[in-house]
Amino acid sequence: MIISLIAIGMISILGQVVLIRELNVAFYGVELIYLLALGIWLLWTAAGAVIGRRIRFPSPRQIAVLFILFGIALPIDILFIRSSRFILGGVPGAYLPIILQFTIVVTSLLPAGLLSGLLFQWTAKAYVTGGRTLALAYAMESAGGFIGGLMSTLFIMWGIRNFSAVIVCSLASVLTSLILLRGGLTALLRSSAIILVCIFIALLWNTSSLDRRMTMLNHPNLVESSDSPYGRITVTRLQNQVSVFENDALAFETEGTEAEYFCHLTALQHPNPKDVLILGGGIEGLVREMLKYAPQRIQYVELNPVLFNLAIQHLPDDIRKSLGNPNVRIVFADPRQYLKESSTYDLILVGMPEPSSGQANRFYTQEFFKQCQAKLKPGGILGFRLHAAENLWTIPLARRNTSIYRALQSVFPKTLFLPGSTNVVTASNSVLPGSPDVMSRRLQDRQPRTKLVSTSYIRYLFTNDRYDKIRKLLQQEQAPPNTDIRPVCYQYAIIIWLSQFFPRIALIDPFSVIGKEFIKLPGVWLLGISFIIFFLVIRFRPALRRIILVATAGFTGMVLETILILYYQVKHGVLYQDIGLLMMSFMAGLAAGALAIHKKMSGTFDHRPSERLYGTGLLIGLSFLCMLTGIVLTMDISVGLVAISCLLGASGFAVGGVFAYASLHEVEDPKNVISPLYSADLIGGCLGSLFGSLIFIPLAGMDITAWGLLVIAMLSFVLV
């Protein structure tokens, strides 16, 4: 049973990671799907922990069957996710109807999530039958989760495909069933498990071919595809046009003019750009276009080396030659980290993706613009682009663009917004061109070879009605500056995405929900008072009090984990390797907390009042962590991998300790609390994931959310 518990944690975390990655790709990298998938996984796991409660003494054979079913379910889920658009008749590059999208998410996560919860419930019952405790079983499952997180991190570092990780997870699940199927148990079941092991080994040998065939369901013109630390990269070719997709969303194609449009409209604003920094976008043609101005030095910083190495093999000759120019130096690094140590430049071009995710949002914040300002020479210019409809901006799109523009204006005294289907935004400490004359004259003097940009086109950009209309709109629209701690454009990206299916959502202003008068609303006070009364009432119901305590700890721990990981992402870049290590730190804390409380409290069933001190101490620690996190966020203290890992480990320790305390304090029969406590822990985590990521952090910001968690943690003292 010890091996089984560890295996459950390992395959659950690894299976969760690979399925959510697939869903992220299936829905074009929209992070809302990612967050919903995490919450739905926890919900299905909680449901699995509830069903099967009548079986008090599950046998090894029954548990082995669950392991076998889990191993079979994972590859089927992957096939279903990848073929969902094809099966449901989706148009390539377009979203399915919202109901079908949620149906795919719920259906694909159901088998593995349900089996994961049921596996822990039955295995924990079998484990505690010998007089051992639920706290120890929880600790072992958490230790297995640590191993699963480590495996997912190592797989990414080693360049192993996501589908290969799926087969490894399934193989581990079926091998665990063989360990349980020893002795005189059913020979047929054991033979079936052995056959499955052989099948999975054969699949593992041919994963490249199978992965390619599944990818071609959505990309019939596929050239090559690979998983990277930042998403799945797919390259297709149709005649002479090469298209590169990141998480199945089009990153760029080689026959368009966007690179020319962005590069020239920015470079022409500078009298003589000699030192140029390009942050992303070099492989789509920004370096090629910039070389037409004969700069002395171009530093091209690429965030994703897998994307670069995969795409460069299939790019047109002119782009590949530009990247090999002697004046071009290519650096693989996170742009924000690179800016800390870089020299100064005449021109900084930000070619990063749209700010529609937490990963991309960090390149459009007030803090990032300050970094760029510090690296500009006198008269230097920063340029970036924002995609939008050319003639009509919806309310959320207007407010998103305004929030980014306000952040830019708070840093630079001079800004310029050239509207179009791709909006070119520039900023400088010096005067920028206010009319087409300067840029047109420079274009005639330098005579770079262009397809779209001409003197007539430049004049059109400055003189058409759209130029003045957009400038007035940006001045009149109400939206706070986009910052690291309060990523406002992230919430607008969610609303923009949802408004494609529910147009009325576009009329919602997120900041009308939380304003200065929000705390004075009677409904808010009534909700707060009702919450306090509820906690006080259930204090006198021991069974319910135990469940709510675990659910509250799970909720607080999940929101705290989300805040810390997001803060690390903002300050140090989205590196799945590092985030995997951070998640492992939380799992290690869960295991350590449960083991520590188990050691202190196991065997003491005399209900001594001193036992409550353990629960009180854990909640004091959790409150302190919420307060410390709030201070770090409020003061904008940059903390590294070690510090964030320690905070995550400490928060995991508190959550795991609370679970162990609730499973031991005043509990006579551990079997009776396995299902309700484990379900409460998962449901609390589910609600924390959904409410924290989709409501609290986007609307209130990470700092206010952390201080709100402190209130919840302190209120939990009445449950001890």
Secondary structure, DSSP 8 states (H G I E B T S, - for coil): -HHHHHHHHHHHHHHHHHHHHHHHHHTTT-HHHHHHHHHHHHHHHHHHHHTTTT-SS--HHHHHHHHHHHHHHHHHHHHHHHHHHHHTT--TTS---HHHHHHHHHHHHHHHHHHHHHHHHHHHHHHHTTT--HHHHHHHHHHHHHHHHHHHHHHHHTT--HHHHHHHHHHHHHHHHHHHS-SSS-HHHHHHHHHHHHHHHHHHHTHHHHHHHHHTTT-TTEEEEEEETTEEEEEEEETTEEEEEETTEEEEETT-SHHHHHHHHHHTTSS---EEEEES-GGGTHHHHHGGG--SEEEEEES-HHHHHHHGGGS-HHHHHHHT-TTEEEEES-HHHHHHH---EEEEEE----S-SHHHHTTSSHHHHHHHHHTEEEEEEEEEEEE--SS---HHHHHHHHHHHHHHHTT-SEEEEE-SSEEEEEEESS----SHHHHHHHHHHH----SS--HHHHHHHHHSHHHHHHHHHHHHS------SSS-HHHHHHHHHHHHTT-GGGGG--HHHHS-TTGGG-HHHHHHHHHHHHHHHHHTT-HHHHHHHHHHHHHHHHHHHHHHHHHHHHHHH---HHHHHHHHHHHHHHHHHHHHHHHHHHTT--S--GGGHHHHHHHHHHHHHHHHHHHHHHHTT----HHHHHHHHHHHHHHHHHHHHHHHHTT-S-THHHHHHHHHHHHHHHHHHHHHIIIIIHHHHHHHHHHHHHHHHHHHGGGG-
